[in-house]
């Protein structure tokens, strides 16, 4: 996505509204997971579509505590390890319980996100799903990249709490360049005023 005109980031209220909306859809569990893989794990549409169970299931056959995203599934060579947010892990566990019972399930080749008629889905299909969901809820200026920008911005805001740096955010985002990560972060003028008042 061009960073000239960026997708809007999502508020906590919008995230809750979206999750409720998706819970009422035909493939609600899958759809909620797609959304949270973007908003709480920072995955790109391509990465969501290419995510295989082998990247989230450990050697004991249970859902791991991290996504081990391979270069093949990511943009360029931006494979990385992303610790799982508890909400994302909860949805993965529930979906894994269903998917691992399918006759065609194979941990190495089965994709996490599939359609009713296909064993996988495309990045463009993921982009289209997001566009339709945001349109359904009237979220203007949002796209498949909004969740990713929200994730990156929220990480940056919480750095001081955990003693991290922007390099940690860069690594989780899978950016080769720190300047790219910085451009993703939404500026908060209210926060800027509070910071200046502390000086």
SULZIQUI-V671659 format. One record per pair of residues at least 4 apart in sequence whose ideal C-beta (glycine too) atoms are under 8 Angstrom apart, sorted by sequence separation. I is the first residue (numbers start at 1). GAP is how many residues later the second one is. D is the distance in Angstrom with one decimal. If there is no record, write none. Layout:
BEGIN
I_GAP_D, I_GAP_D
END
This chain:
BEGIN
10_4_4.4, 11_4_7.1, 12_4_6.5, 13_4_6.2, 14_4_6.2, 15_4_6.4, 16_4_6.4, 17_4_6.3, 18_4_6.1, 19_4_6.4, 20_4_7.2, 21_4_7.3, 24_4_6.5, 27_4_5.6, 28_4_6.2, 29_4_6.5, 30_4_6.5, 31_4_6.5, 32_4_6.2, 33_4_6.1, 34_4_7.1, 35_4_6.0, 36_4_4.6, 37_4_5.0, 38_4_7.2, 43_4_4.0, 44_4_7.2, 45_4_6.4, 46_4_6.0, 47_4_6.4, 51_4_5.8, 53_4_5.0, 57_4_6.4, 58_4_5.9, 64_4_7.3, 69_4_5.5, 70_4_7.0, 74_4_4.4, 84_4_5.3, 85_4_6.9, 86_4_6.3, 87_4_6.8, 88_4_6.2, 89_4_6.2, 90_4_6.6, 91_4_6.2, 92_4_5.9, 93_4_6.7, 94_4_7.3, 95_4_5.8, 96_4_5.5, 97_4_7.4, 98_4_7.6, 101_4_7.1, 106_4_5.2, 110_4_7.9, 114_4_6.2, 121_4_4.6, 122_4_7.3, 123_4_6.5, 124_4_6.3, 125_4_6.4, 126_4_6.7, 127_4_6.5, 128_4_6.3, 129_4_6.2, 130_4_6.2, 131_4_6.2, 132_4_6.3, 133_4_6.7, 135_4_7.9, 142_4_4.2, 144_4_8.0, 145_4_5.9, 146_4_6.1, 147_4_6.3, 148_4_6.5, 149_4_6.1, 150_4_6.1, 151_4_6.4, 152_4_6.5, 153_4_6.5, 154_4_6.4, 155_4_7.0, 158_4_6.5, 159_4_7.8, 164_4_4.1, 165_4_7.8, 166_4_6.1, 167_4_6.4, 168_4_6.5, 169_4_6.0, 176_4_7.5, 177_4_7.5, 178_4_6.4, 179_4_6.5, 180_4_6.9, 181_4_7.1, 188_4_6.6, 189_4_6.6, 190_4_6.7, 191_4_6.3, 192_4_6.5, 193_4_6.5, 194_4_6.8, 195_4_7.4, 1_5_7.6, 10_5_5.3, 23_5_4.7, 36_5_7.0, 38_5_5.8, 43_5_5.0, 51_5_7.1, 57_5_6.8, 58_5_7.6, 69_5_5.4, 71_5_7.6, 74_5_5.0, 84_5_4.2, 100_5_5.3, 105_5_5.2, 114_5_5.4, 115_5_7.9, 121_5_6.5, 134_5_4.2, 159_5_4.5, 164_5_7.3, 170_5_5.0, 175_5_4.4, 187_5_7.3, 1_6_7.0, 22_6_5.8, 25_6_5.2, 37_6_4.6, 57_6_6.1, 58_6_4.3, 71_6_5.0, 73_6_7.1, 74_6_7.2, 99_6_5.8, 104_6_7.3, 114_6_5.9, 115_6_5.4, 158_6_7.9, 159_6_6.6, 175_6_4.7, 38_7_7.8, 56_7_5.8, 57_7_6.3, 71_7_7.2, 72_7_7.7, 113_7_7.4, 114_7_6.4, 139_7_7.8, 159_7_7.1, 170_7_7.9, 173_7_7.9, 10_8_7.5, 43_8_7.2, 56_8_5.7, 71_8_3.9, 84_8_7.2, 102_8_7.9, 111_8_6.3, 113_8_5.4, 134_8_4.3, 170_8_5.2, 173_8_5.4, 22_9_4.2, 23_9_6.2, 70_9_4.9, 110_9_6.9, 111_9_4.3, 134_9_7.2, 155_9_8.0, 159_9_7.2, 175_9_8.0, 22_10_4.7, 37_10_7.8, 38_10_6.7, 69_10_5.2, 111_10_7.4, 115_10_7.5, 156_10_6.8, 159_10_7.0, 170_10_7.9, 37_11_5.0, 56_11_5.6, 69_11_5.5, 99_11_6.8, 167_11_6.9, 170_11_4.4, 173_11_6.9, 55_12_5.8, 56_12_7.5, 69_12_7.4, 130_12_7.7, 131_12_6.7, 134_12_7.5, 166_12_6.2, 169_12_5.6, 19_13_5.6, 22_13_5.9, 55_13_5.0, 68_13_5.5, 69_13_6.6, 99_13_7.6, 113_13_7.5, 130_13_6.3, 131_13_7.2, 155_13_7.5, 156_13_5.4, 34_14_5.8, 37_14_7.2, 55_14_6.0, 67_14_7.1, 130_14_3.9, 155_14_4.6, 55_15_6.5, 66_15_5.2, 67_15_4.5, 99_15_7.9, 104_15_6.7, 129_15_7.9, 166_15_6.3, 19_16_6.8, 51_16_7.2, 66_16_6.1, 127_16_7.5, 130_16_7.6, 166_16_6.9, 169_16_7.9, 18_17_5.8, 19_17_7.6, 66_17_5.0, 67_17_6.4, 95_17_7.1, 127_17_4.5, 130_17_7.8, 152_17_6.1, 155_17_6.3, 51_18_7.3, 55_18_6.9, 65_18_6.4, 66_18_5.7, 126_18_6.2, 155_18_7.9, 65_19_5.6, 64_20_7.2, 92_20_7.4, 152_20_8.0, 52_21_7.2, 63_21_7.8, 152_21_5.3, 47_22_6.1, 50_22_7.0, 51_22_6.2, 151_22_7.8, 50_23_3.6, 15_24_5.9, 43_24_7.7, 50_24_7.7, 65_24_7.2, 148_25_7.7, 41_26_6.2, 43_26_7.5, 47_26_5.6, 63_26_6.2, 46_27_7.5, 47_27_5.5, 46_28_7.4, 47_28_7.4, 56_28_7.6, 10_29_6.4, 46_29_6.3, 63_29_4.9, 152_29_6.6, 156_29_4.7, 44_30_7.5, 63_30_4.9, 44_31_6.0, 153_31_7.1, 157_31_7.6, 152_32_4.4, 153_32_5.1, 63_33_5.5, 152_33_6.1, 153_33_4.4, 157_34_7.7, 149_35_5.4, 56_36_5.8, 148_36_7.5, 149_37_6.8, 43_39_7.8, 57_39_7.0, 42_40_6.9, 56_40_7.9, 41_41_5.3, 41_43_7.2, 53_43_7.0, 41_44_6.4, 40_45_4.1, 53_46_7.2, 61_46_7.5, 40_47_5.9, 41_47_5.6, 53_47_7.7, 40_48_5.1, 36_49_7.2, 57_50_5.6, 36_51_5.8, 37_51_6.5, 36_52_4.9, 53_52_7.7, 54_53_5.2, 53_54_5.0, 54_54_5.0, 33_55_7.2, 36_55_6.3, 52_55_8.0, 53_55_7.9, 52_56_7.2, 56_56_6.7, 52_57_7.0, 53_57_5.1, 55_57_7.9, 33_58_4.3, 52_58_6.5, 53_58_7.7, 32_59_5.8, 33_59_6.7, 52_59_5.6, 53_59_5.9, 51_60_6.7, 52_60_6.6, 50_61_7.4, 51_61_4.5, 29_62_6.5, 33_62_6.0, 49_62_7.5, 51_62_6.5, 49_64_6.2, 29_65_6.0, 30_65_6.5, 48_65_6.0, 29_66_5.7, 29_69_7.8, 49_71_6.9, 49_72_5.3, 49_73_5.7, 50_73_7.8, 49_74_4.7, 48_75_7.7, 49_76_7.0, 46_77_4.1, 49_77_5.2, 45_78_4.5, 48_78_5.1, 33_79_7.5, 34_79_6.1, 44_79_7.8, 45_79_7.7, 33_80_7.4, 46_80_7.9, 45_81_4.1, 45_82_4.9, 30_83_6.4, 30_84_7.8, 45_85_7.4, 27_89_7.2, 82_90_5.8, 80_91_6.4, 34_92_6.5, 38_92_7.5, 80_92_6.9, 80_94_5.0, 34_95_6.5, 35_95_7.8, 79_95_7.4, 78_96_3.3, 78_97_7.1, 31_98_7.2, 35_98_7.3, 78_98_6.8, 45_99_4.7, 75_99_6.9, 77_99_7.6, 74_100_5.8, 76_100_7.2, 44_101_7.8, 31_102_7.6, 44_104_6.3, 42_105_7.7, 43_105_7.1, 69_105_7.4, 38_106_6.9, 42_106_5.1, 39_107_7.9, 40_107_7.9, 38_108_7.7, 39_108_3.6, 38_109_3.0, 39_109_7.9, 42_109_3.8, 37_110_8.0, 38_110_5.5, 41_110_6.8, 42_110_6.1, 22_111_6.8, 36_111_7.9, 39_111_5.4, 40_111_6.4, 21_112_6.9, 35_112_6.5, 39_112_5.9, 38_113_7.2, 42_113_7.8, 18_115_6.6, 21_115_6.6, 21_116_5.9, 18_119_6.5, 17_120_6.3, 18_121_7.8, 14_123_7.8, 14_125_6.3, 10_129_7.7, 42_130_6.1, 44_130_8.0, 8_131_7.6, 42_131_5.6, 8_132_7.8, 10_132_6.9, 42_132_7.8, 8_133_4.1, 7_134_6.7, 8_134_5.3, 7_135_5.9, 15_135_7.5, 7_136_4.3, 10_136_5.6, 7_137_7.8, 9_137_6.3, 10_137_6.7, 7_138_4.3, 8_138_5.8, 6_139_7.5, 7_139_4.3, 9_140_5.0, 10_140_4.6, 8_141_7.8, 9_141_4.4, 1_142_7.4, 7_142_5.8, 6_143_6.5, 1_144_4.7, 9_144_5.3, 3_177_7.7, 6_177_7.8, 9_177_4.8, 6_178_7.6, 3_180_4.9, 3_181_7.5
END
